[in-house]
């Protein structure tokens, strides 16, 4: 398998598959493929794993891709502006990611559900109670909003992160929350009441913008019932005149 990630903040990963190779992907993530690529929806791992994926924000059925009659091309993209990152999974290594981060993986990678061990992190850490566990062996591609920032934490090294900005990390990383110090900072600092704390050892991935923050930033510019909203300047005046 060979791959190429193209684009800036609306990225695609294009995979060149040899005959006999198999990839599986989140349903609906395929953008284009060559004529000799076959795809088939399957409930990988059985009914219970399918239900678990549904709770994790994915679909019960995943789509499998194989190449017939020579090399084939297939391309995948995320469902929001963001970037794609490959992660190499080896035997004995687990990587946990936020729900809905999985995009596509090689056949020997296992996708399952994991749960936050600490209730505080589950309810206030921004990543939710349910995570996606990636294990097995092979390359997996994940997608998240914004750009990725990567850190390799040493044992007992702690990184404090804005809630909702953690994409994932090795299974050896400890997730917890910490209350922001100071009443003024807590309520007027703009960072919220809690921060997510990540304690090494292990690799962690952070996103420069999460989907919730993006939606909040776009809300003032979305149309509302009773007229247009968020348009300014000449364009806003023209639209306002047309709607009177």
Beta strands, then each sheet from edge to edge (+ up, - down):
strand 1: 2-6
strand 2: 12-17
strand 3: 22-26
strand 4: 30-33
strand 5: 37-42
strand 6: 62-67
strand 7: 72-77
strand 8: 82-89
strand 9: 95-98
strand 10: 102-106
strand 11: 109-115
strand 12: 130-136
strand 13: 138-145
strand 14: 148-153
strand 15: 158-162
strand 16: 166-170
strand 17: 174-179
strand 18: 194-199
strand 19: 202-207
sheet 1: 1+ 2- 7+ 4-
sheet 2: 5+ 6- 3+ 10- 13+ 8-
sheet 3: 11+ 12- 9+ 16- 19+ 14-
sheet 4: 15+ 18- 17+
end
